[in-house]
Amino acid sequence: MKSFFFFVSVAALLLVPFAARSQSMAMSAFTPGAGPHGYDWIIGTWACTNSVPSPLGGPSSTTFVVARSNAGSALFARVTGKNFDESWYLTYAAKTKTWWVPTAYADGSYEIESSTSTGKKVVWAGSYYSAAGKAMKVRDLFTNGPTKTNDVGQYQSGSAWKTLYNVTCSKS
């Protein structure tokens, strides 16, 4: 597993997740993940630092750029850093009120995570598949803010969850 880093996600990390919200939105109205536009606040460019850099957890710094997809109903993100490149879509399934983030990495690995959580603290969970086909359960624990977010990425080892990365991003 050469590179593994999920920021939705800030999908999702967080991730995650969005229609245009007013820049003057009050903090009391800030509810990430709520409804089909619950992650529009992440549209833009973010500068990120990872306090646990590693080949599997990603580099110490990345740039995270999010835009509305050409189809208009999803968000598209690209995260880049030294020897690191990932892309993902953030989509909302209204019937189940679930956010989905399929992610592809430049080394051929991929993952899919989902969340039904809303609010400033959001959990995403799913599976990561290495380019060699090895699978592992993953989750992202997001603490969201309109201009700063934190994503603690974890993987399951037996019954324990171990930290893979700890990424904090600030909106440029």
SVG drawing of the C-alpha trace seen along z (x, -y; Angstrom):
<svg xmlns="http://www.w3.org/2000/svg" viewBox="-36 -38 43 47">
<polyline fill="none" stroke="black" stroke-width="0.4" points="0.0,0.0 1.9,-2.9 -0.3,-5.9 -3.4,-6.0 -4.9,-9.3 -8.6,-10.2 -9.6,-13.7 -13.3,-14.3 -13.0,-13.6 -12.7,-16.8 -15.3,-13.6 -15.1,-13.1 -13.7,-13.7 -14.4,-15.3 -15.2,-14.6 -16.8,-15.2 -19.5,-16.5 -22.7,-20.7 -24.9,-23.6 -23.6,-27.1 -24.0,-28.5 -23.6,-32.1 -20.2,-33.2 -22.0,-35.2 -23.7,-32.0 -23.9,-32.1 -21.9,-29.5 -25.1,-28.4 -26.5,-27.5 -23.4,-25.5 -24.5,-21.9 -22.2,-19.8 -23.8,-16.9 -27.4,-18.1 -29.3,-17.6 -28.1,-17.6 -26.1,-20.8 -24.6,-19.9 -21.0,-20.0 -21.1,-23.0 -19.1,-24.9 -16.0,-22.9 -16.0,-24.2 -12.7,-26.1 -9.0,-25.6 -7.6,-24.3 -4.1,-24.0 -3.5,-20.9 -0.9,-19.6 -0.7,-16.0 0.9,-15.5 1.3,-11.8 2.9,-11.7 3.9,-8.2 3.9,-6.3 0.5,-4.9 -1.0,-8.0 0.1,-10.5 2.6,-13.4 3.0,-16.2 1.4,-18.8 -1.2,-18.7 -3.5,-21.0 -7.1,-20.1 -9.3,-21.7 -13.1,-21.1 -15.4,-22.2 -18.9,-21.4 -18.9,-18.6 -19.9,-19.3 -23.2,-17.4 -23.8,-19.9 -25.2,-17.4 -21.9,-16.2 -18.6,-17.7 -15.3,-16.8 -12.1,-17.0 -8.4,-16.6 -5.8,-16.3 -2.1,-16.6 1.2,-16.6 4.7,-15.3 4.5,-11.9 0.7,-11.9 -2.4,-12.3 -6.0,-11.4 -9.4,-12.3 -12.9,-11.7 -16.6,-12.6 -18.9,-13.5 -22.5,-12.5 -25.8,-12.5 -28.5,-9.8 -31.6,-11.6 -33.7,-8.5 -31.4,-7.2 -29.9,-10.6 -26.4,-9.1 -23.3,-10.7 -20.9,-8.6 -17.3,-9.2 -15.6,-6.9 -11.9,-7.7 -9.1,-6.8 -5.4,-7.0 -2.6,-7.4 -1.0,-4.1 -4.2,-2.2 -5.6,-1.8 -9.2,-3.0 -11.7,-3.2 -15.4,-4.0 -16.8,-5.5 -20.2,-6.7 -21.8,-8.7 -25.3,-9.6 -23.8,-11.8 -24.5,-15.6 -23.0,-18.3 -19.6,-19.6 -18.4,-16.1 -19.0,-13.6 -17.9,-10.0 -17.3,-8.3 -16.7,-4.6 -16.0,-2.1 -13.3,0.0 -9.9,-0.7 -8.4,1.6 -4.7,1.6 -3.6,1.9 -2.7,5.5 -6.3,6.2 -5.8,6.2 -8.8,4.8 -9.1,3.0 -11.8,1.3 -11.3,-2.5 -13.0,-5.4 -12.6,-9.2 -13.4,-11.3 -14.0,-14.8 -14.3,-18.0 -15.7,-20.5 -15.7,-24.3 -16.5,-26.6 -12.8,-27.6 -10.9,-24.9 -11.4,-21.2 -9.6,-18.2 -9.7,-14.6 -8.3,-11.7 -8.1,-8.7 -8.1,-5.3 -7.8,-1.7 -9.1,1.4 -6.5,3.8 -8.2,6.7 -10.8,5.1 -8.7,1.9 -8.7,-1.3 -5.3,-2.7 -4.5,-6.3 -3.2,-6.4 -3.2,-10.2 -4.3,-13.4 -4.9,-16.2 -5.9,-19.8 -7.0,-22.0 -7.6,-25.7 -9.5,-27.3 -7.4,-29.6"/>
</svg>
